Amino acid sequence: MIDPRRDRALYRQLADLLREQIDSGELPPGSPLPSETTLAQTHGLARPAVRQAIALLRAEGLVTTSRGYGTRVREQVERTPLELPASSFAIARMPSDAERLEHDLDDGVPVLEIQLPDGSTSVHPGDRIRLTRP
């Protein structure tokens, strides 16, 4: 329940509520979120607060928003193991526009930049790989 008297911002309270519904399976992968108008009316919020909550969930990689399709819970993607050699490291960062297009990434999905001991680097979608050590 969203409580305007709490210290937590209203949009964060709504994001928490929607995150719980996603985690519990009440909003399963692929399912649409209620419209901004419906969420605003249901929870007694202004639409900007609803938009902020959805933007936060999108940045966390939990939902995607597409024109004409609305906002949907992201499908879980199978992660491919990628061995991280000794003396190498990975850096998580947000992708450039070119990397987002190249890897077909949704907003809010980071990339993992792997830096090898020889100085070479490779970039991988953060939602599709699982780093392992030898």
N, C-alpha and C positions, 0 to 999 in steps of 0.2 A: 504494500500500500504506500502510496506517495503522500508524504507529510510535509507541507510547506514550513512547519515549525522546526524541522530538523536542520542541522548545520550543513548537511549535504545538499548540493545544488539539485534542483528539481530534475534537470535533464539527466544527471547522474543517477538519480533514484529510478527514473524510467529505464535507463540503460541497464541498471542492475536487475530490474524486474524482467525485462525482455531477455537478458542473459540467462537468468534462472529458468525461464520458460524454454529457452534453447537447450540449456544443459540438461533439463529434466526430460526432454523429448516432447514436451507439450507443443513446441514449435519445431517439428522435425526438419532435417535437411531438405531443401527444395521447396518448403512451404512458404507462402507469402506472409509477410507481416501485415497487420491491419494497416489501412491507409493512415496518413498523417492526420487527417480530419478525425477519423475514428479514434485513434490513440489520444488525440487532444481532448475530444469530448469525453471519452471513457475515464480519463485520468484527471480531468479538470485543468489541463495545461494549455498554454498558448502554443501555436504551431512552431515558433522558433525553438522552443524547448524540445519539442518532439524531433525537429530536424537535427538539433545538437545531439540528442540521444542516438539517433540513427547514424549520424556521422561518427560518433564514438565507436559504435558496434562495427561499422564499416572499417574504421581504422584498425580495429582489433582482428579483422578478418573473419568476423562471424556472419556478416550479411553482405549481400551485393545489391546494388541499385541499378536498374536499367530503365531508360525511357520506354514507356509503353508497357513495361512488365512490373513496375513497382519494386519494392524491396523484398528480397527473399533470403531465407537462411541458406548459407553456403553449404554445398555438398562437401562431405569429407573426401579428401583426395588421398589416395594411397601414396605413402612415402617410400621412395626408393632409397636403399642404403647407399651411402657414398663414403668410402673409406678416406679418412683424413690422415695422411702420412705423418710420421714423426717429424718434429721440427716445423710443422706447418700450422697455420691457424685460420680460423674463420671469423669473419666480421659480419654481423647482421646490420643491414642498412636499408633504407627505402630506395627503390629503384629509380633510375632516370626514366623519362618518358620513353626513350628508345628501348630500354631494358623491359619496361612494362609491356610494350608492344611485342618485342621479340619473344618473351616468355609467356605472353597472353595472361598477364597477372591482373587480378582484381585490385581495386583501390584498397590500400591498407595492408597488402601482402608484401612482406620484405623480401629481399634477396640475400643470399649468403655469398659473400665474396671469399673465396678460398685463396690464401697466399701460400705458395709452396716455397721450400727452402731455396730453390734456384731463382726466386724472384718472380716467377710467372704467377698469374692470377687467373681464376675462372669464376664466373658468376652463375649461381643456380637459384631457381625459385625456392624461397624459404618454406613454402607450403607443400613441396613435393619431394623433398629429400630428408633423409635422417642420417646425420653424421655418425660415423663409427670410427673407432681407433683400431689399429692392427693388434 
